[in-house]
Amino acid sequence: REIEQLKKENARLKAALSEAEYECQRLTIINSNLESQLNESNRELEKNIDILQMMKKDIESLVESLKSNT
């Protein structure tokens, strides 16, 4: 009887381990997808920063030009 109980417990633990492994794989995939999205967002952010810096320089040049014309 004790052996049967241990076998049931062993089967339950194996099933729980299998479920945990599946969840780990699922979370690994989600993490990979989120990492890809983060990398893409960072690339877009860098592009936007570059554009804003160029616009700032253009605005500064325009301000200087307007100052010299007045």
Sequence and secondary structure as in RCSB ss.txt:
>XXXX:A:sequence
REIEQLKKENARLKAALSEAEYECQRLTIINSNLESQLNESNRELEKNIDILQMMKKDIESLVESLKSNT
>XXXX:A:secstr
 HHHHHHHHHHHHHHHHHHHHHHHHHHHHHHHHHHHHHHHHHHHHHHHHHHHHHHHHHHHHHHHHHHHH 
